[in-house]
Amino acid sequence: MPDAYLPERLLIVDDHALVRDGLRSVLQVSFPKCDFYEAADFEEALNQLGELDEVDLVLLDLNIPDTSRLSGLQQLRDDFPSIPVVMVSGTYDRVTVRDALAAGAAGFVPKSLKREAIVDALHQVLEGEIYVPETLEDEPISEEERSIQSKIDTLTPQQRVVLGHLVAGRLNKQIAFELDVSMTTVKAHVSAILQKLNVFSRTQAVILANRIGFTN
């Protein structure tokens, strides 16, 4: 592994000290010249990143108490776009991993991976690749997911855009403003989306979209 791919500064963000200690001990063996920094919550992570000159990699726990789901990842991508962020979690599923990658994660590492697999995953990220757990890649798509996807595939491009706004929690008037169209047009798109997805409410449409990690 060339030195160019070896990190000099790495930040571990996890609210459990034992997890931080465990990750650091695993990585110190493979990255002996790396300076490791730790943060027990997201606010501390932001402070550390603001004070440090350069950080080569951030390991971010999926369930940090002062964030909601992927909000921490999204803020890091906005505030520090040049720093790759790898999500780390004790539990994961296809939708969560897909959402994390769509939000800009450079990889998703389960805490259950063996020491060598964690190191290999980070090497891949440092080389500019995206790491996805092999078990997830091999996981078959369920019939329910296929059914949902087939329904979403019937949406027009504009309806997909509107569905993306619904998933983001935007109201009709906000969608109308974003797309520079009338409220009547937005309502027509929403009605068509509900009909094609065979659901009766915006909430049900969003739930279906989230089950397959829909991103427009």
ZADREN-7653 format. One record per residue (C-alpha): z, x, y; residue in one letter. Coordinates in steps of 0.5 Angstrom, whole numbers, plus 500, padded with zeros to 3 digits. Example, Ala and Ser with C-alpha at 12.3 -4.5 7.8 and 13.67 -1.06 7.14 Angstrom:
2
516525491A514527498S
// end
This chain:
216
500500500M498503507P503504512D499500516A501494512Y509496512L513492517P517496522E521490524R523484520L527477522L530473517I532466519V537462514D544459516D546461509H549469510A548470502L541468502V540473508R544478504D540477498G533477502L535483505R537487499S531485496V526487501L530494503Q528497497V520496498S521497506F526502506P523504513K524497516C529495521D532488519F534483523Y538476522E539469525A544464522A540458527D534457530F537458537E539465535E532467532A529465539L534470542N532475538Q525475538L525475546G530481546E526485541L519489543D515487537E517484530V512484524D514478520L519472520V522469514L524462516L528457512D525450511L532447513N535450519I540445522P538446529D530444527T527438524S522439518R517444521L519444529S522451528G515453525L511450530Q515452536Q515460534L507459533R507456540D512462543D510468539F503466536P502474534S508474529I506471522P511466520V513465512V517459510M522460505V525454501S529453495G525447494T518445495Y512440494D505440495R505436501V511440504T507447503V500444506R504441512D507448513A500452512L497446517A502448522A501455522G505458517A502465514A505463507G510459503F515463499V520459494P527462494K526462486S521467486L523473482K524480486R517483485E513476487A517475493I515483495V508481493D507475497A510479503L505484502H499479502Q501476508V502483512L495484509E492478513G492473507E495466506I500466501Y501460496V506459490P501460484E505454481T503449486L496452486E496450478D499443480E494437478P493432483I496426481S492419481E496416487E494422491E486421489R487414490S490415497I484421499Q479416497S481411502K482416507I475419506D472412508T474413515L469415520T470421524P473417530Q478413525Q481420522R482422529V486416531V490417524L492424526G495421532H498416528L501421524V503425530A507419532G503417538R503410541L496406542N497408550K498415549Q492415544I487411549A489417554F488423549E481420547L479417554D478410551V480403552S486400549M482395546T478401542T484404540V487397537K480396533A480403530H488402528V486395525S480398521A484404519I490399516L484395513Q481401509K488404507L490397504N496397508V499392513F503397518S502403522R508406518T505405512Q499408514A503414516V507414509I500414505L497420510A503424509N503424502R497428501I499432507G493429511F491433517T485431521N
// end
